[in-house]
Amino acid sequence: MHGLGELEARIMEVFWRDDADKRVRDVLEGLDAEREPAYTTVMTVMDNLYQKGWLGRDRRGRAYWYHSLKSREQTVSDALRAVLADAGDPSGALLHFVRHASDQESAAIAQGLRERD
């Protein structure tokens, strides 16, 4: 995911699976067990995501409960905008993409434009 490190992206994927608030332990349990990092590593990365504005948190008792501040769709949209901004000719790059889009992608683009109007 654009703008995220590998573990940061894996942690955000855990949050994007559902809208539930999560503690560090919940996120740790939601990560791929084959490459499970240490509890303190996950805690540090989640604090970094909080500092970067990706996660919100509130204290409940002795634990912080975290929630995602950015949806997967918003994150992908922001990444696409950044790529287009760096393209030199954003309109040309976008037109090239649209001209070569699959039928499914074209239908999604058309639906999005209809909903925007």
MARKOLBA-933660 format. One record per atom (N, C-alpha, C): residue number from 1; residue in one letter; atom name; x, y, z. Coordinates in Angstrom, 3 decimals, decimal comma, m for minus. Layout:
<nodes>
+-----+----+----+----------+----------+----------+
:   i : aa : at :       xx :       yy :       zz :
+-----+----+----+----------+----------+----------+
: NUM :  A : CA :        X :        Y :        Z :
...
+-----+----+----+----------+----------+----------+
</nodes>
This chain:
<nodes>
+-----+----+----+----------+----------+----------+
:   i : aa : at :       xx :       yy :       zz :
+-----+----+----+----------+----------+----------+
:   1 :  M :  N :    0,853 :   m1,176 :    0,000 :
:   1 :  M : CA :    0,000 :    0,000 :    0,000 :
:   1 :  M :  C :    0,895 :    1,234 :    0,000 :
:   2 :  H :  N :    0,586 :    2,178 :   m0,865 :
:   2 :  H : CA :    1,383 :    3,394 :   m1,038 :
:   2 :  H :  C :    1,491 :    4,165 :    0,277 :
:   3 :  G :  N :    2,711 :    4,498 :    0,669 :
:   3 :  G : CA :    2,918 :    5,296 :    1,866 :
:   3 :  G :  C :    3,001 :    4,500 :    3,155 :
:   4 :  L :  N :    2,937 :    3,183 :    3,055 :
:   4 :  L : CA :    3,000 :    2,338 :    4,249 :
:   4 :  L :  C :    4,122 :    1,324 :    4,112 :
:   5 :  G :  N :    4,767 :    1,027 :    5,233 :
:   5 :  G : CA :    5,722 :   m0,066 :    5,255 :
:   5 :  G :  C :    4,990 :   m1,401 :    5,232 :
:   6 :  E :  N :    5,754 :   m2,478 :    5,108 :
:   6 :  E : CA :    5,141 :   m3,805 :    4,974 :
:   6 :  E :  C :    4,284 :   m4,172 :    6,187 :
:   7 :  L :  N :    4,807 :   m4,008 :    7,396 :
:   7 :  L : CA :    4,030 :   m4,354 :    8,587 :
:   7 :  L :  C :    2,882 :   m3,368 :    8,787 :
:   8 :  E :  N :    3,097 :   m2,097 :    8,482 :
:   8 :  E : CA :    2,014 :   m1,118 :    8,578 :
:   8 :  E :  C :    0,849 :   m1,518 :    7,675 :
:   9 :  A :  N :    1,161 :   m1,935 :    6,449 :
:   9 :  A : CA :    0,112 :   m2,352 :    5,509 :
:   9 :  A :  C :   m0,617 :   m3,592 :    6,023 :
:  10 :  R :  N :    0,119 :   m4,550 :    6,579 :
:  10 :  R : CA :   m0,517 :   m5,758 :    7,122 :
:  10 :  R :  C :   m1,445 :   m5,409 :    8,277 :
:  11 :  I :  N :   m1,028 :   m4,474 :    9,122 :
:  11 :  I : CA :   m1,863 :   m4,056 :   10,251 :
:  11 :  I :  C :   m3,117 :   m3,356 :    9,748 :
:  12 :  M :  N :   m2,981 :   m2,484 :    8,758 :
:  12 :  M : CA :   m4,157 :   m1,795 :    8,221 :
:  12 :  M :  C :   m5,130 :   m2,794 :    7,593 :
:  13 :  E :  N :   m4,613 :   m3,838 :    6,967 :
:  13 :  E : CA :   m5,487 :   m4,876 :    6,400 :
:  13 :  E :  C :   m6,348 :   m5,507 :    7,490 :
:  14 :  V :  N :   m5,798 :   m5,698 :    8,675 :
:  14 :  V : CA :   m6,574 :   m6,255 :    9,794 :
:  14 :  V :  C :   m7,722 :   m5,309 :   10,141 :
:  15 :  F :  N :   m7,460 :   m4,019 :   10,165 :
:  15 :  F : CA :   m8,515 :   m3,048 :   10,476 :
:  15 :  F :  C :   m9,561 :   m2,987 :    9,374 :
:  16 :  W :  N :   m9,148 :   m3,119 :    8,117 :
:  16 :  W : CA :  m10,085 :   m3,003 :    6,998 :
:  16 :  W :  C :  m10,974 :   m4,233 :    6,832 :
:  17 :  R :  N :  m10,670 :   m5,327 :    7,487 :
:  17 :  R : CA :  m11,533 :   m6,516 :    7,406 :
:  17 :  R :  C :  m12,896 :   m6,267 :    8,030 :
:  18 :  D :  N :  m12,947 :   m5,426 :    9,059 :
:  18 :  D : CA :  m14,218 :   m5,071 :    9,693 :
:  18 :  D :  C :  m14,057 :   m3,707 :   10,356 :
:  19 :  D :  N :  m15,125 :   m3,162 :   10,852 :
:  19 :  D : CA :  m15,093 :   m1,824 :   11,452 :
:  19 :  D :  C :  m14,875 :   m1,835 :   12,960 :
:  20 :  A :  N :  m14,612 :   m2,984 :   13,528 :
:  20 :  A : CA :  m14,498 :   m3,093 :   14,984 :
:  20 :  A :  C :  m13,236 :   m2,413 :   15,508 :
:  21 :  D :  N :  m13,352 :   m1,785 :   16,667 :
:  21 :  D : CA :  m12,181 :   m1,257 :   17,363 :
:  21 :  D :  C :  m11,333 :   m2,441 :   17,819 :
:  22 :  K :  N :  m10,026 :   m2,226 :   17,866 :
:  22 :  K : CA :   m9,126 :   m3,330 :   18,195 :
:  22 :  K :  C :   m8,031 :   m2,881 :   19,155 :
:  23 :  R :  N :   m7,642 :   m3,809 :   20,024 :
:  23 :  R : CA :   m6,465 :   m3,623 :   20,870 :
:  23 :  R :  C :   m5,263 :   m4,208 :   20,132 :
:  24 :  V :  N :   m4,077 :   m3,949 :   20,638 :
:  24 :  V : CA :   m2,868 :   m4,507 :   20,029 :
:  24 :  V :  C :   m2,985 :   m6,022 :   19,944 :
:  25 :  R :  N :   m3,454 :   m6,661 :   21,013 :
:  25 :  R : CA :   m3,584 :   m8,123 :   21,033 :
:  25 :  R :  C :   m4,515 :   m8,611 :   19,916 :
:  26 :  D :  N :   m5,621 :   m7,890 :   19,669 :
:  26 :  D : CA :   m6,561 :   m8,271 :   18,610 :
:  26 :  D :  C :   m5,890 :   m8,220 :   17,243 :
:  27 :  V :  N :   m5,106 :   m7,173 :   17,024 :
:  27 :  V : CA :   m4,406 :   m7,029 :   15,744 :
:  27 :  V :  C :   m3,368 :   m8,130 :   15,596 :
:  28 :  L :  N :   m2,624 :   m8,393 :   16,646 :
:  28 :  L : CA :   m1,613 :   m9,449 :   16,614 :
:  28 :  L :  C :   m2,246 :  m10,782 :   16,235 :
:  29 :  E :  N :   m3,409 :  m11,081 :   16,805 :
:  29 :  E : CA :   m4,112 :  m12,328 :   16,485 :
:  29 :  E :  C :   m4,642 :  m12,331 :   15,057 :
:  30 :  G :  N :   m4,891 :  m11,158 :   14,480 :
:  30 :  G : CA :   m5,402 :  m11,069 :   13,120 :
:  30 :  G :  C :   m4,330 :  m11,127 :   12,048 :
:  31 :  L :  N :   m3,069 :  m11,039 :   12,450 :
:  31 :  L : CA :   m1,967 :  m11,104 :   11,490 :
:  31 :  L :  C :   m1,670 :  m12,545 :   11,108 :
:  32 :  D :  N :   m1,044 :  m12,728 :    9,962 :
:  32 :  D : CA :   m0,629 :  m14,036 :    9,472 :
:  32 :  D :  C :    0,290 :  m14,689 :   10,503 :
:  33 :  A :  N :   m0,130 :  m15,826 :   11,028 :
:  33 :  A : CA :    0,615 :  m16,492 :   12,102 :
:  33 :  A :  C :    2,004 :  m16,933 :   11,653 :
:  34 :  E :  N :    2,182 :  m17,162 :   10,365 :
:  34 :  E : CA :    3,469 :  m17,628 :    9,854 :
:  34 :  E :  C :    4,571 :  m16,582 :   10,060 :
:  35 :  R :  N :    4,187 :  m15,308 :    9,968 :
:  35 :  R : CA :    5,173 :  m14,227 :   10,113 :
:  35 :  R :  C :    4,737 :  m13,283 :   11,228 :
:  36 :  E :  N :    4,370 :  m13,820 :   12,357 :
:  36 :  E : CA :    3,835 :  m13,019 :   13,458 :
:  36 :  E :  C :    4,955 :  m12,268 :   14,176 :
:  37 :  P :  N :    4,894 :  m10,944 :   14,185 :
:  37 :  P : CA :    5,905 :  m10,163 :   14,901 :
:  37 :  P :  C :    5,637 :  m10,176 :   16,406 :
:  38 :  A :  N :    6,563 :   m9,634 :   17,165 :
:  38 :  A : CA :    6,410 :   m9,548 :   18,619 :
:  38 :  A :  C :    5,318 :   m8,540 :   18,975 :
:  39 :  Y :  N :    4,710 :   m8,739 :   20,123 :
:  39 :  Y : CA :    3,663 :   m7,837 :   20,622 :
:  39 :  Y :  C :    4,161 :   m6,396 :   20,652 :
:  40 :  T :  N :    5,372 :   m6,187 :   21,179 :
:  40 :  T : CA :    5,893 :   m4,817 :   21,299 :
:  40 :  T :  C :    6,143 :   m4,182 :   19,936 :
:  41 :  T :  N :    6,492 :   m4,992 :   18,944 :
:  41 :  T : CA :    6,679 :   m4,471 :   17,586 :
:  41 :  T :  C :    5,355 :   m3,975 :   17,030 :
:  42 :  V :  N :    4,304 :   m4,770 :   17,187 :
:  42 :  V : CA :    2,975 :   m4,374 :   16,711 :
:  42 :  V :  C :    2,507 :   m3,124 :   17,452 :
:  43 :  M :  N :    2,748 :   m3,072 :   18,761 :
:  43 :  M : CA :    2,352 :   m1,910 :   19,553 :
:  43 :  M :  C :    3,057 :   m0,645 :   19,044 :
:  44 :  T :  N :    4,344 :   m0,746 :   18,759 :
:  44 :  T : CA :    5,109 :    0,403 :   18,260 :
:  44 :  T :  C :    4,609 :    0,843 :   16,893 :
:  45 :  V :  N :    4,366 :   m0,109 :   16,006 :
:  45 :  V : CA :    3,899 :    0,231 :   14,659 :
:  45 :  V :  C :    2,502 :    0,840 :   14,716 :
:  46 :  M :  N :    1,637 :    0,324 :   15,587 :
:  46 :  M : CA :    0,298 :    0,910 :   15,726 :
:  46 :  M :  C :    0,386 :    2,328 :   16,284 :
:  47 :  D :  N :    1,309 :    2,578 :   17,203 :
:  47 :  D : CA :    1,506 :    3,940 :   17,703 :
:  47 :  D :  C :    2,001 :    4,842 :   16,573 :
:  48 :  N :  N :    2,894 :    4,329 :   15,730 :
:  48 :  N : CA :    3,363 :    5,102 :   14,572 :
:  48 :  N :  C :    2,206 :    5,425 :   13,628 :
:  49 :  L :  N :    1,328 :    4,444 :   13,381 :
:  49 :  L : CA :    0,163 :    4,678 :   12,517 :
:  49 :  L :  C :   m0,773 :    5,711 :   13,138 :
:  50 :  Y :  N :   m0,882 :    5,705 :   14,445 :
:  50 :  Y : CA :   m1,665 :    6,725 :   15,144 :
:  50 :  Y :  C :   m1,026 :    8,102 :   14,938 :
:  51 :  Q :  N :    0,284 :    8,188 :   15,117 :
:  51 :  Q : CA :    0,994 :    9,463 :   14,955 :
:  51 :  Q :  C :    0,894 :    9,984 :   13,517 :
:  52 :  K :  N :    0,852 :    9,078 :   12,538 :
:  52 :  K : CA :    0,764 :    9,457 :   11,123 :
:  52 :  K :  C :   m0,662 :    9,788 :   10,684 :
:  53 :  G :  N :   m1,651 :    9,530 :   11,550 :
:  53 :  G : CA :   m3,034 :    9,836 :   11,204 :
:  53 :  G :  C :   m3,789 :    8,725 :   10,498 :
:  54 :  W :  N :   m3,246 :    7,517 :   10,513 :
:  54 :  W : CA :   m3,934 :    6,377 :    9,907 :
:  54 :  W :  C :   m4,904 :    5,728 :   10,887 :
:  55 :  L :  N :   m4,558 :    5,774 :   12,175 :
:  55 :  L : CA :   m5,394 :    5,172 :   13,212 :
:  55 :  L :  C :   m5,786 :    6,226 :   14,240 :
:  56 :  G :  N :   m6,985 :    6,066 :   14,792 :
:  56 :  G : CA :   m7,405 :    6,826 :   15,958 :
:  56 :  G :  C :   m7,358 :    5,885 :   17,146 :
:  57 :  R :  N :   m7,357 :    6,429 :   18,342 :
:  57 :  R : CA :   m7,344 :    5,555 :   19,520 :
:  57 :  R :  C :   m7,982 :    6,268 :   20,700 :
:  58 :  D :  N :   m8,495 :    5,465 :   21,613 :
:  58 :  D : CA :   m8,977 :    5,991 :   22,885 :
:  58 :  D :  C :   m8,649 :    4,972 :   23,970 :
:  59 :  R :  N :   m8,438 :    5,488 :   25,153 :
:  59 :  R : CA :   m8,054 :    4,632 :   26,280 :
:  59 :  R :  C :   m9,308 :    4,126 :   26,974 :
:  60 :  R :  N :   m9,355 :    2,815 :   27,149 :
:  60 :  R : CA :  m10,443 :    2,170 :   27,885 :
:  60 :  R :  C :   m9,799 :    1,300 :   28,955 :
:  61 :  G :  N :   m9,903 :    1,761 :   30,177 :
:  61 :  G : CA :   m9,216 :    1,045 :   31,251 :
:  61 :  G :  C :   m7,718 :    1,214 :   31,086 :
:  62 :  R :  N :   m7,013 :    0,098 :   31,019 :
:  62 :  R : CA :   m5,556 :    0,145 :   30,896 :
:  62 :  R :  C :   m5,078 :    0,008 :   29,458 :
:  63 :  A :  N :   m5,982 :   m0,205 :   28,523 :
:  63 :  A : CA :   m5,574 :   m0,472 :   27,138 :
:  63 :  A :  C :   m6,060 :    0,612 :   26,184 :
:  64 :  Y :  N :   m5,292 :    0,817 :   25,126 :
:  64 :  Y : CA :   m5,744 :    1,652 :   24,023 :
:  64 :  Y :  C :   m6,540 :    0,786 :   23,052 :
:  65 :  W :  N :   m7,631 :    1,333 :   22,570 :
:  65 :  W : CA :   m8,429 :    0,709 :   21,517 :
:  65 :  W :  C :   m8,269 :    1,574 :   20,280 :
:  66 :  Y :  N :   m7,928 :    0,943 :   19,174 :
:  66 :  Y : CA :   m7,633 :    1,653 :   17,936 :
:  66 :  Y :  C :   m8,731 :    1,428 :   16,908 :
:  67 :  H :  N :   m8,872 :    2,387 :   15,996 :
:  67 :  H : CA :   m9,796 :    2,256 :   14,867 :
:  67 :  H :  C :   m9,178 :    2,954 :   13,661 :
:  68 :  S :  N :   m9,543 :    2,488 :   12,486 :
:  68 :  S : CA :   m9,010 :    3,054 :   11,252 :
:  68 :  S :  C :   m9,639 :    4,417 :   10,980 :
:  69 :  L :  N :   m8,813 :    5,375 :   10,589 :
:  69 :  L : CA :   m9,310 :    6,695 :   10,199 :
:  69 :  L :  C :   m9,441 :    6,822 :    8,687 :
:  70 :  K :  N :   m8,849 :    5,875 :    7,944 :
:  70 :  K : CA :   m8,897 :    5,907 :    6,484 :
:  70 :  K :  C :   m9,411 :    4,563 :    5,970 :
:  71 :  S :  N :  m10,373 :    4,608 :    5,084 :
:  71 :  S : CA :  m10,866 :    3,370 :    4,479 :
:  71 :  S :  C :   m9,861 :    2,881 :    3,433 :
:  72 :  R :  N :   m9,971 :    1,623 :    3,076 :
:  72 :  R : CA :   m9,127 :    1,073 :    2,015 :
:  72 :  R :  C :   m9,354 :    1,854 :    0,717 :
:  73 :  E :  N :  m10,625 :    2,161 :    0,417 :
:  73 :  E : CA :  m10,947 :    2,878 :   m0,817 :
:  73 :  E :  C :  m10,321 :    4,275 :   m0,824 :
:  74 :  Q :  N :  m10,390 :    4,965 :    0,308 :
:  74 :  Q : CA :   m9,788 :    6,297 :    0,400 :
:  74 :  Q :  C :   m8,270 :    6,210 :    0,230 :
:  75 :  T :  N :   m7,670 :    5,198 :    0,816 :
:  75 :  T : CA :   m6,225 :    5,011 :    0,725 :
:  75 :  T :  C :   m5,798 :    4,756 :   m0,708 :
:  76 :  V :  N :   m6,518 :    3,884 :   m1,406 :
:  76 :  V : CA :   m6,194 :    3,590 :   m2,804 :
:  76 :  V :  C :   m6,409 :    4,831 :   m3,663 :
:  77 :  S :  N :   m7,496 :    5,550 :   m3,418 :
:  77 :  S : CA :   m7,767 :    6,781 :   m4,162 :
:  77 :  S :  C :   m6,650 :    7,803 :   m3,960 :
:  78 :  D :  N :   m6,201 :    7,970 :   m2,728 :
:  78 :  D : CA :   m5,100 :    8,898 :   m2,444 :
:  78 :  D :  C :   m3,823 :    8,472 :   m3,161 :
:  79 :  A :  N :   m3,554 :    7,158 :   m3,187 :
:  79 :  A : CA :   m2,362 :    6,645 :   m3,865 :
:  79 :  A :  C :   m2,441 :    6,898 :   m5,369 :
:  80 :  L :  N :   m3,624 :    6,684 :   m5,953 :
:  80 :  L : CA :   m3,794 :    6,943 :   m7,388 :
:  80 :  L :  C :   m3,614 :    8,421 :   m7,703 :
:  81 :  R :  N :   m4,157 :    9,280 :   m6,852 :
:  81 :  R : CA :   m3,974 :   10,724 :   m7,059 :
:  81 :  R :  C :   m2,496 :   11,103 :   m6,997 :
:  82 :  A :  N :   m1,752 :   10,504 :   m6,082 :
:  82 :  A : CA :   m0,319 :   10,792 :   m5,964 :
:  82 :  A :  C :    0,428 :   10,332 :   m7,211 :
:  83 :  V :  N :    0,086 :    9,150 :   m7,725 :
:  83 :  V : CA :    0,717 :    8,645 :   m8,944 :
:  83 :  V :  C :    0,402 :    9,570 :  m10,114 :
:  84 :  L :  N :   m0,858 :    9,965 :  m10,243 :
:  84 :  L : CA :   m1,239 :   10,874 :  m11,327 :
:  84 :  L :  C :   m0,524 :   12,217 :  m11,207 :
:  85 :  A :  N :   m0,399 :   12,723 :   m9,994 :
:  85 :  A : CA :    0,272 :   14,013 :   m9,787 :
:  85 :  A :  C :    1,736 :   13,946 :  m10,212 :
:  86 :  D :  N :    2,353 :   12,775 :  m10,066 :
:  86 :  D : CA :    3,758 :   12,599 :  m10,436 :
:  86 :  D :  C :    3,940 :   12,202 :  m11,899 :
:  87 :  A :  N :    2,857 :   12,065 :  m12,649 :
:  87 :  A : CA :    2,920 :   11,538 :  m14,012 :
:  87 :  A :  C :    3,438 :   12,542 :  m15,035 :
:  88 :  G :  N :    3,538 :   13,791 :  m14,678 :
:  88 :  G : CA :    3,949 :   14,800 :  m15,652 :
:  88 :  G :  C :    2,761 :   15,318 :  m16,436 :
:  89 :  D :  N :    1,945 :   14,415 :  m16,949 :
:  89 :  D : CA :    0,713 :   14,759 :  m17,673 :
:  89 :  D :  C :   m0,424 :   13,940 :  m17,057 :
:  90 :  P :  N :   m0,952 :   14,382 :  m15,910 :
:  90 :  P : CA :   m1,985 :   13,589 :  m15,226 :
:  90 :  P :  C :   m3,185 :   13,265 :  m16,103 :
:  91 :  S :  N :   m3,671 :   14,230 :  m16,869 :
:  91 :  S : CA :   m4,842 :   13,981 :  m17,724 :
:  91 :  S :  C :   m4,525 :   12,939 :  m18,784 :
:  92 :  G :  N :   m3,354 :   13,039 :  m19,392 :
:  92 :  G : CA :   m2,958 :   12,064 :  m20,407 :
:  92 :  G :  C :   m2,833 :   10,668 :  m19,832 :
:  93 :  A :  N :   m2,252 :   10,564 :  m18,640 :
:  93 :  A : CA :   m2,107 :    9,254 :  m17,994 :
:  93 :  A :  C :   m3,468 :    8,659 :  m17,672 :
:  94 :  L :  N :   m4,375 :    9,494 :  m17,172 :
:  94 :  L : CA :   m5,719 :    9,021 :  m16,841 :
:  94 :  L :  C :   m6,461 :    8,578 :  m18,098 :
:  95 :  L :  N :   m6,367 :    9,365 :  m19,161 :
:  95 :  L : CA :   m7,018 :    8,987 :  m20,423 :
:  95 :  L :  C :   m6,442 :    7,684 :  m20,968 :
:  96 :  H :  N :   m5,139 :    7,512 :  m20,881 :
:  96 :  H : CA :   m4,522 :    6,265 :  m21,340 :
:  96 :  H :  C :   m5,077 :    5,079 :  m20,555 :
:  97 :  F :  N :   m5,191 :    5,243 :  m19,241 :
:  97 :  F : CA :   m5,747 :    4,172 :  m18,418 :
:  97 :  F :  C :   m7,174 :    3,849 :  m18,838 :
:  98 :  V :  N :   m8,000 :    4,877 :  m19,002 :
:  98 :  V : CA :   m9,412 :    4,673 :  m19,342 :
:  98 :  V :  C :   m9,543 :    3,987 :  m20,698 :
:  99 :  R :  N :   m8,728 :    4,395 :  m21,653 :
:  99 :  R : CA :   m8,797 :    3,790 :  m22,997 :
:  99 :  R :  C :   m8,426 :    2,312 :  m22,983 :
: 100 :  H :  N :   m7,614 :    1,905 :  m22,039 :
: 100 :  H : CA :   m7,158 :    0,517 :  m21,980 :
: 100 :  H :  C :   m7,787 :   m0,264 :  m20,824 :
: 101 :  A :  N :   m8,828 :    0,280 :  m20,231 :
: 101 :  A : CA :   m9,504 :   m0,376 :  m19,109 :
: 101 :  A :  C :  m10,264 :   m1,608 :  m19,591 :
: 102 :  S :  N :  m10,367 :   m2,590 :  m18,718 :
: 102 :  S : CA :  m11,166 :   m3,784 :  m19,019 :
: 102 :  S :  C :  m12,644 :   m3,404 :  m19,014 :
: 103 :  D :  N :  m13,473 :   m4,308 :  m19,485 :
: 103 :  D : CA :  m14,920 :   m4,052 :  m19,472 :
: 103 :  D :  C :  m15,417 :   m3,815 :  m18,043 :
: 104 :  Q :  N :  m14,922 :   m4,598 :  m17,104 :
: 104 :  Q : CA :  m15,332 :   m4,447 :  m15,705 :
: 104 :  Q :  C :  m14,878 :   m3,090 :  m15,155 :
: 105 :  E :  N :  m13,643 :   m2,699 :  m15,449 :
: 105 :  E : CA :  m13,144 :   m1,395 :  m14,998 :
: 105 :  E :  C :  m13,930 :   m0,258 :  m15,644 :
: 106 :  S :  N :  m14,235 :   m0,405 :  m16,936 :
: 106 :  S : CA :  m15,010 :    0,627 :  m17,645 :
: 106 :  S :  C :  m16,396 :    0,784 :  m17,036 :
: 107 :  A :  N :  m17,023 :   m0,326 :  m16,692 :
: 107 :  A : CA :  m18,351 :   m0,271 :  m16,073 :
: 107 :  A :  C :  m18,280 :    0,426 :  m14,716 :
: 108 :  A :  N :  m17,241 :    0,138 :  m13,938 :
: 108 :  A : CA :  m17,088 :    0,783 :  m12,627 :
: 108 :  A :  C :  m16,845 :    2,279 :  m12,785 :
: 109 :  I :  N :  m16,051 :    2,666 :  m13,769 :
: 109 :  I : CA :  m15,793 :    4,089 :  m14,026 :
: 109 :  I :  C :  m17,084 :    4,786 :  m14,430 :
: 110 :  A :  N :  m17,837 :    4,171 :  m15,335 :
: 110 :  A : CA :  m19,102 :    4,766 :  m15,788 :
: 110 :  A :  C :  m20,083 :    4,911 :  m14,627 :
: 111 :  Q :  N :  m20,169 :    3,895 :  m13,786 :
: 111 :  Q : CA :  m21,066 :    3,965 :  m12,629 :
: 111 :  Q :  C :  m20,638 :    5,086 :  m11,689 :
: 112 :  G :  N :  m19,353 :    5,201 :  m11,442 :
: 112 :  G : CA :  m18,851 :    6,263 :  m10,573 :
: 112 :  G :  C :  m19,158 :    7,647 :  m11,114 :
: 113 :  L :  N :  m19,037 :    7,816 :  m12,415 :
: 113 :  L : CA :  m19,350 :    9,115 :  m13,026 :
: 113 :  L :  C :  m20,841 :    9,419 :  m12,943 :
: 114 :  R :  N :  m21,676 :    8,400 :  m13,123 :
: 114 :  R : CA :  m23,127 :    8,609 :  m12,988 :
: 114 :  R :  C :  m23,486 :    9,013 :  m11,562 :
: 115 :  E :  N :  m22,878 :    8,363 :  m10,583 :
: 115 :  E : CA :  m23,166 :    8,657 :   m9,175 :
: 115 :  E :  C :  m22,657 :   10,038 :   m8,777 :
: 116 :  R :  N :  m21,629 :   10,511 :   m9,426 :
: 116 :  R : CA :  m21,058 :   11,820 :   m9,121 :
: 116 :  R :  C :  m21,962 :   12,949 :   m9,585 :
: 117 :  D :  N :  m22,659 :   12,737 :  m10,674 :
: 117 :  D : CA :  m23,522 :   13,790 :  m11,255 :
: 117 :  D :  C :  m24,774 :   14,013 :  m10,497 :
+-----+----+----+----------+----------+----------+
</nodes>
